[in-house]
């Protein structure tokens, strides 16, 4: 409250006992339509004190009623003639501070956000922000501050101009482009925008239940679905290395066009880090060839022991594929390989199978209902029970039904004998 308020105005409308009345009058001015003057205000549910104050302001007899209709222009004139205030709005502001105009504030904020979007020169980022979910993500990252959002977009555009890269580390990219080696770390706003743009570059694929995923929801986190591992895979797609030596891909007898000392030894498991796959991509000689894919490293070791150099090409996902495994499978698929996948007969195994078949175009390898039922028949009496939430096998609906019925989990190693028959490439 202003200490210089006219005492007469204070007596007329001031005081804590009339604060609720002043609040209702202020709200009417706050909510006025854009460029439209407030001519009348009807105030209901009046207390005796509030009615008396308004009646005095209006110069009406003190007859009690539950509501009054105020002619704002008439009150403005009365206040000016009495020298109390230029208007009713001004009187309320003198008593309780400035009254914001919500419609004008919204218009100003919309103009600022439109300026942020219009200022984006990168097509991918502009497309992202034109979608409701995309601009929603930006507003959350910027804590609803357009100025902060503009800086985030500028930084994201600078990074996007350097993508795709050729095996540069994330910290090096951040340092060279943004001057801060940690500017693209998980959870940072610029990183979230860049990842969101790159996530849009691939057409969304259905999930294991056949549903199309929503790229960005209203409650989208700063990290892509799947957390840091999924973020690492998206960075890899952009040619950027994050923890590039973690979880290398293991494989056996993959054919390449490399000659001489560069040729990978046959018969022994080999490893490829994400770093090597991106920086020095092998020239895979896989066009038209079948490459088998298993879930467990133990099966690959068994195959190496059994067949050695005579084993068919085999890749291990080591559970749900990480960035290196995904990169290797993508390279093989692009080289024209025919991928065939087998995993554990349990719900996580089906989830991994859905991913490998969806993302890399793999086909099932002895991984159907018939194969499962045969394995159940051969399973020992103390077979491992199948627990957890069921998953629909995208390639064979009967497999899920059979697993629900028998409730027995079959490890991939338990059916190694039948798989080894297919891997004999001597």
C-alpha positions as CSV (number, residue, x, y, z in Angstrom):
1,X,0.0,0.0,0.0
2,X,1.2,3.5,-0.8
3,X,1.9,5.7,2.2
4,X,0.7,8.8,0.2
5,X,-2.9,7.5,-0.2
6,X,-5.6,10.1,0.4
7,X,-7.1,9.4,3.8
8,X,-10.5,9.8,2.3
9,X,-9.8,7.0,-0.2
10,X,-8.5,4.9,2.6
11,X,-11.6,5.3,4.6
12,X,-13.8,4.7,1.5
13,X,-12.2,1.5,0.2
14,X,-9.2,0.7,2.3
15,X,-8.6,-1.6,5.2
16,X,-8.4,-5.4,5.7
17,X,-12.1,-5.7,6.1
18,X,-12.6,-4.6,2.5
19,X,-9.7,-6.6,1.0
20,X,-11.9,-9.4,-0.4
21,X,-14.1,-6.8,-2.1
22,X,-11.1,-5.0,-3.6
23,X,-9.8,-8.4,-4.8
24,X,-13.0,-9.1,-6.7
25,X,-13.0,-5.6,-8.3
26,X,-9.4,-6.0,-9.3
27,X,-10.1,-9.4,-10.9
28,X,-12.7,-7.8,-13.2
29,X,-10.0,-5.4,-14.5
30,X,-7.5,-8.2,-14.7
31,X,-9.8,-10.4,-16.9
32,X,-11.0,-7.7,-19.2
33,X,-10.9,-8.6,-22.9
34,X,-8.0,-7.2,-24.9
35,X,-8.6,-3.6,-26.0
36,X,-12.0,-3.5,-24.3
37,X,-12.8,-1.1,-21.5
38,X,-14.6,-2.3,-18.3
39,X,-17.9,-0.4,-18.3
40,X,-19.9,-2.3,-15.6
41,X,-19.0,-4.6,-12.7
42,X,-21.6,-6.7,-10.9
43,X,-20.5,-7.8,-7.5
44,X,-22.5,-10.4,-5.6
45,X,-22.5,-12.2,-2.3
46,X,-21.8,-8.9,-0.5
47,X,-21.3,-8.7,3.2
48,X,-22.9,-5.8,5.1
49,X,-19.6,-3.9,5.3
50,X,-18.9,-4.4,1.6
51,X,-22.4,-3.3,0.6
52,X,-22.1,-0.2,2.7
53,X,-18.8,0.7,1.1
54,X,-20.1,0.3,-2.4
55,X,-23.3,2.1,-1.6
56,X,-21.2,5.0,-0.3
57,X,-19.0,4.9,-3.4
58,X,-22.1,4.9,-5.6
59,X,-23.9,7.6,-3.5
60,X,-26.9,5.3,-3.0
61,X,-29.1,4.9,0.0
62,X,-28.0,2.3,2.5
63,X,-30.6,-0.3,1.5
64,X,-29.2,-3.8,2.0
65,X,-29.0,-6.1,-1.1
66,X,-26.9,-9.1,-2.0
67,X,-25.4,-7.6,-5.2
68,X,-24.8,-4.3,-6.8
69,X,-24.1,-3.2,-10.4
70,X,-21.4,-0.6,-10.7
71,X,-21.3,1.9,-13.5
72,X,-17.5,2.2,-13.8
73,X,-17.5,5.4,-15.9
74,X,-19.7,7.1,-13.4
75,X,-17.5,6.1,-10.5
76,X,-14.5,7.2,-12.4
77,X,-16.0,10.7,-12.8
78,X,-17.0,10.9,-9.1
79,X,-13.5,9.9,-8.0
80,X,-11.9,12.5,-10.3
81,X,-14.3,15.3,-9.1
82,X,-13.6,14.4,-5.5
83,X,-9.8,14.5,-6.2
84,X,-9.4,10.9,-4.8
85,X,-8.1,9.2,-8.0
86,X,-8.4,9.4,-11.8
87,X,-10.4,6.2,-11.9
88,X,-11.6,3.2,-10.0
89,X,-8.8,1.1,-11.4
90,X,-6.3,3.8,-10.3
91,X,-7.8,3.9,-6.8
92,X,-7.5,0.1,-6.5
93,X,-3.9,0.2,-7.7
94,X,-3.1,3.0,-5.1
95,X,-4.5,0.8,-2.4
96,X,-3.0,-2.6,-3.4
97,X,-0.5,-2.2,-6.2
98,X,-0.6,-2.5,-10.0
99,X,-3.3,-4.6,-11.6
100,X,-2.0,-6.9,-14.4
101,X,-4.0,-7.2,-17.6
102,X,-4.0,-10.9,-18.2
103,X,-5.0,-10.8,-21.9
104,X,-2.3,-8.3,-22.7
105,X,0.2,-10.3,-20.7
106,X,-0.8,-13.5,-22.6
107,X,-0.5,-11.7,-25.9
108,X,3.0,-10.4,-25.0
109,X,4.1,-13.9,-23.9
110,X,2.7,-15.5,-27.1
111,X,4.6,-12.9,-29.2
112,X,7.8,-13.7,-27.3
113,X,7.4,-17.4,-27.8
114,X,6.5,-17.0,-31.5
115,X,9.7,-15.0,-31.8
116,X,11.7,-17.8,-30.3
117,X,10.2,-20.3,-32.8
118,X,10.5,-18.0,-35.8
119,X,14.1,-17.3,-34.9
120,X,15.1,-21.0,-35.4
121,X,17.0,-21.4,-38.6
122,X,17.6,-25.2,-38.4
123,X,14.8,-27.0,-40.2
124,X,14.8,-30.0,-37.8
125,X,14.6,-27.8,-34.7
126,X,11.9,-25.6,-36.3
127,X,9.8,-28.6,-37.1
128,X,10.2,-29.9,-33.6
129,X,9.0,-26.6,-32.1
130,X,6.0,-26.2,-34.3
131,X,4.5,-29.3,-32.7
132,X,2.7,-28.8,-29.4
133,X,4.8,-31.5,-27.7
134,X,8.0,-29.9,-29.0
135,X,7.3,-26.4,-27.8
136,X,6.1,-27.9,-24.5
137,X,9.5,-29.6,-24.1
138,X,11.3,-26.3,-24.8
139,X,9.1,-24.4,-22.3
140,X,9.9,-26.9,-19.6
141,X,13.6,-26.9,-20.3
142,X,13.6,-23.1,-20.2
143,X,11.4,-22.9,-17.0
144,X,8.8,-21.0,-19.1
145,X,11.3,-18.1,-19.8
146,X,11.4,-17.1,-23.5
147,X,14.8,-15.5,-23.1
148,X,16.3,-18.7,-21.7
149,X,14.5,-20.7,-24.5
150,X,16.1,-18.5,-27.2
151,X,19.6,-19.2,-25.8
152,X,18.9,-22.9,-25.6
153,X,17.7,-22.9,-29.3
154,X,20.8,-21.0,-30.3
155,X,23.1,-23.4,-28.6
156,X,21.2,-26.4,-30.0
157,X,21.4,-25.0,-33.6
158,X,25.1,-24.6,-33.2
159,X,25.5,-28.2,-32.2
160,X,23.1,-29.5,-34.9
161,X,25.1,-27.7,-37.6
162,X,28.1,-30.0,-36.7
163,X,26.0,-33.2,-37.1
164,X,26.2,-35.8,-38.3
165,X,29.8,-36.1,-37.0
166,X,32.4,-38.8,-37.7
167,X,33.1,-40.4,-34.3
168,X,33.8,-37.2,-32.3
169,X,33.3,-37.6,-28.5
170,X,30.4,-35.7,-26.9
171,X,32.6,-33.8,-24.6
172,X,34.9,-32.7,-27.4
173,X,31.9,-31.6,-29.5
174,X,30.5,-29.6,-26.5
175,X,33.8,-28.0,-25.8
176,X,34.5,-27.0,-29.4
177,X,31.0,-25.7,-30.2
178,X,29.8,-24.4,-26.8
179,X,32.9,-23.8,-24.9
180,X,31.9,-26.2,-22.1
181,X,32.8,-29.9,-22.2
182,X,29.8,-30.7,-20.0
183,X,27.2,-28.7,-22.0
184,X,25.8,-31.8,-23.7
185,X,25.8,-34.1,-20.6
186,X,22.7,-36.1,-19.8
187,X,20.0,-33.8,-18.3
188,X,21.3,-30.6,-19.9
189,X,18.7,-28.6,-21.9
190,X,20.8,-28.2,-25.0
191,X,21.4,-32.0,-25.1
192,X,17.7,-32.7,-24.7
193,X,16.8,-30.5,-27.7
194,X,19.5,-32.0,-29.9
195,X,18.4,-35.5,-29.0
196,X,14.8,-34.7,-29.6
197,X,15.6,-33.4,-33.1
198,X,17.7,-36.5,-33.9
199,X,15.0,-38.8,-32.5
200,X,12.7,-37.3,-35.2
201,X,15.0,-38.2,-38.0
202,X,13.9,-41.8,-38.0
203,X,10.3,-42.7,-38.6
204,X,8.6,-44.0,-35.4
205,X,8.2,-47.7,-35.3
206,X,5.6,-49.7,-33.5
207,X,6.4,-51.1,-30.1
208,X,6.2,-54.7,-29.0
209,X,2.4,-54.5,-28.8
210,X,2.1,-53.0,-32.2
211,X,1.3,-49.5,-31.0
212,X,2.9,-46.4,-32.6
213,X,5.0,-44.6,-29.9
214,X,4.5,-41.0,-29.1
215,X,7.7,-39.1,-29.9
216,X,7.3,-36.5,-27.3
217,X,4.5,-36.4,-24.7
218,X,3.4,-33.6,-22.5
219,X,5.3,-35.3,-19.6
220,X,8.4,-36.1,-21.7
221,X,11.5,-36.3,-19.6
222,X,14.7,-34.5,-20.4
223,X,16.1,-37.9,-21.4
224,X,14.7,-40.2,-24.2
225,X,12.8,-43.3,-23.2
226,X,15.3,-45.8,-22.0
227,X,17.5,-43.3,-20.1
228,X,21.2,-42.8,-20.6
229,X,21.6,-45.9,-22.8
230,X,19.0,-44.8,-25.2
231,X,20.5,-41.3,-25.3
232,X,23.9,-42.9,-26.1
233,X,22.4,-44.8,-29.0
234,X,20.8,-41.6,-30.4
235,X,24.1,-39.8,-30.1
236,X,25.8,-42.7,-31.9
237,X,23.3,-42.3,-34.7
238,X,24.5,-38.8,-35.0
239,X,28.1,-39.9,-35.1
240,X,28.9,-38.8,-31.6
241,X,30.6,-41.0,-29.1
242,X,29.4,-41.3,-25.4
243,X,31.3,-43.7,-23.2
244,X,32.4,-45.3,-26.5
245,X,34.4,-48.2,-24.9
246,X,31.5,-49.5,-22.7
247,X,29.8,-52.8,-23.7
248,X,31.5,-53.6,-26.9
249,X,29.8,-55.8,-29.4
250,X,31.0,-59.4,-29.5
251,X,30.7,-61.5,-32.7
252,X,32.1,-64.5,-34.5
253,X,33.3,-65.0,-38.1
254,X,31.7,-61.8,-39.5
255,X,32.9,-61.5,-43.1
256,X,34.6,-58.3,-44.2
257,X,36.3,-57.1,-47.4
258,X,39.4,-56.2,-45.4
259,X,42.6,-58.0,-46.5
260,X,45.9,-59.1,-45.0
261,X,46.8,-58.2,-41.5
262,X,43.6,-56.2,-41.0
263,X,41.4,-59.3,-41.4
264,X,39.8,-60.4,-38.2
265,X,40.8,-63.9,-37.0
266,X,38.3,-66.6,-37.8
267,X,37.1,-69.1,-35.2
268,X,37.6,-66.8,-32.2
269,X,35.1,-64.3,-30.7
270,X,36.0,-60.7,-31.6
271,X,35.0,-57.4,-30.1
272,X,34.1,-54.0,-31.6
273,X,33.6,-50.9,-29.6
274,X,31.2,-48.2,-30.5
275,X,34.3,-46.0,-31.1
276,X,35.8,-48.4,-33.7
277,X,32.4,-49.0,-35.4
278,X,31.8,-45.3,-35.9
279,X,35.4,-44.0,-36.5
280,X,36.6,-46.9,-38.7
281,X,33.4,-48.8,-40.0
282,X,34.4,-52.2,-41.2
283,X,33.6,-53.1,-44.8
284,X,31.2,-55.9,-44.1
285,X,30.9,-58.5,-46.9
286,X,27.4,-59.5,-45.9
287,X,25.2,-58.9,-48.9
288,X,22.7,-61.8,-49.2
289,X,24.3,-63.7,-46.4
290,X,22.6,-65.0,-43.3
291,X,24.0,-63.6,-40.0
292,X,22.7,-65.3,-36.9
293,X,22.0,-63.2,-33.8
294,X,21.8,-64.6,-30.3
295,X,21.0,-63.0,-26.9
296,X,23.6,-64.6,-24.7
297,X,27.4,-64.5,-24.9
298,X,27.6,-68.1,-23.6
299,X,25.9,-69.4,-26.8
300,X,28.5,-67.6,-28.9
301,X,31.3,-69.2,-26.8
302,X,29.7,-72.6,-27.2
303,X,29.5,-72.1,-31.0
304,X,33.2,-71.0,-31.1
305,X,34.2,-74.1,-29.2
306,X,32.1,-76.4,-31.4
307,X,32.7,-75.1,-34.9
308,X,35.5,-72.6,-34.7
309,X,36.3,-71.1,-38.1
310,X,33.5,-73.3,-39.5
311,X,30.8,-71.5,-37.6
312,X,28.3,-69.3,-39.5
313,X,28.5,-65.6,-38.8
314,X,27.1,-64.9,-35.3
315,X,26.5,-61.7,-33.4
316,X,25.5,-61.5,-29.7
317,X,23.2,-58.7,-28.4
318,X,24.3,-59.4,-24.8
319,X,20.7,-58.8,-23.5
320,X,19.0,-55.7,-24.8
321,X,21.3,-54.2,-27.4
322,X,23.3,-51.2,-26.3
323,X,24.7,-48.6,-28.6
324,X,27.6,-50.7,-30.0
325,X,25.4,-53.7,-30.6
326,X,22.7,-51.5,-32.3
327,X,25.3,-49.9,-34.4
328,X,26.8,-53.2,-35.5
329,X,23.4,-54.7,-36.4
330,X,22.4,-51.5,-38.3
331,X,25.7,-51.7,-40.3
332,X,25.1,-55.4,-41.2
333,X,21.5,-54.7,-42.2
334,X,22.6,-51.8,-44.4
335,X,25.3,-54.1,-45.9
336,X,22.5,-56.5,-47.1
337,X,22.8,-59.2,-44.4
338,X,19.8,-61.3,-43.6
339,X,19.6,-61.2,-39.8
340,X,18.0,-64.1,-37.9
341,X,17.4,-63.8,-34.1
342,X,17.1,-66.2,-31.2
343,X,16.9,-65.3,-27.5
344,X,15.7,-66.7,-24.2
345,X,12.1,-68.0,-24.0
346,X,11.1,-65.6,-21.3
347,X,9.3,-62.2,-21.3
348,X,12.5,-60.1,-21.5
349,X,13.7,-62.3,-24.3
350,X,10.6,-61.6,-26.3
351,X,11.0,-57.9,-25.6
352,X,14.5,-58.0,-27.0
353,X,13.3,-60.0,-30.0
354,X,10.6,-57.4,-30.7
355,X,13.3,-54.7,-30.7
356,X,15.8,-56.5,-32.9
357,X,13.2,-57.5,-35.4
358,X,11.5,-54.1,-35.4
359,X,14.7,-51.9,-35.5
360,X,16.9,-54.1,-37.7
361,X,14.5,-56.1,-39.8
362,X,15.6,-59.5,-38.3
363,X,13.7,-62.7,-38.8
364,X,13.1,-65.3,-36.0
365,X,15.6,-68.1,-35.7
366,X,14.0,-71.2,-34.1
367,X,12.1,-68.7,-31.9
368,X,8.5,-69.6,-32.5
369,X,5.7,-71.5,-30.6
370,X,6.7,-74.9,-32.1
371,X,10.3,-74.4,-30.9
372,X,9.2,-73.4,-27.5
373,X,6.8,-76.4,-27.0
374,X,9.6,-78.7,-28.1
375,X,11.9,-77.1,-25.6
376,X,9.3,-77.5,-22.8
377,X,8.9,-81.2,-23.6
378,X,12.7,-81.6,-23.2
379,X,13.0,-79.4,-20.1
380,X,13.9,-81.1,-16.8
381,X,11.3,-81.5,-14.1
382,X,12.8,-78.6,-12.1
383,X,12.4,-76.2,-15.0
384,X,12.7,-72.5,-14.2
385,X,9.2,-70.9,-13.7
386,X,8.2,-68.1,-16.0
387,X,7.3,-64.9,-14.1
388,X,6.7,-61.3,-14.8
389,X,4.3,-59.4,-17.1
390,X,3.7,-61.1,-20.5
391,X,4.9,-59.7,-23.8
392,X,3.3,-60.2,-27.2
393,X,5.8,-61.7,-29.7
394,X,5.3,-59.6,-32.8
395,X,6.5,-62.4,-35.1
396,X,4.4,-65.2,-33.6
397,X,1.3,-64.6,-31.5
398,X,1.0,-68.3,-30.7
399,X,4.4,-68.1,-28.9
400,X,3.0,-65.8,-26.3
401,X,-0.1,-67.9,-25.8
402,X,2.0,-71.1,-25.4
403,X,4.3,-69.4,-22.8
404,X,1.3,-68.1,-20.9
405,X,-0.1,-71.6,-20.8
406,X,3.0,-73.5,-19.7
407,X,4.6,-70.8,-17.6
408,X,8.1,-72.3,-18.1
409,X,11.2,-70.1,-19.0
410,X,13.7,-71.7,-21.3
411,X,17.3,-70.3,-21.4
412,X,18.9,-69.9,-24.8
413,X,21.8,-72.2,-23.7
414,X,19.3,-75.0,-23.0
415,X,18.5,-75.3,-26.7
416,X,22.1,-74.9,-27.9
417,X,22.1,-78.3,-29.5
418,X,19.4,-77.4,-32.0
419,X,20.9,-73.9,-32.7
420,X,24.4,-75.4,-33.3
421,X,23.0,-77.4,-36.2
422,X,22.2,-74.2,-38.1
423,X,25.6,-72.7,-37.2
424,X,27.6,-75.5,-38.8
425,X,29.0,-73.7,-41.8
426,X,31.9,-76.0,-42.6
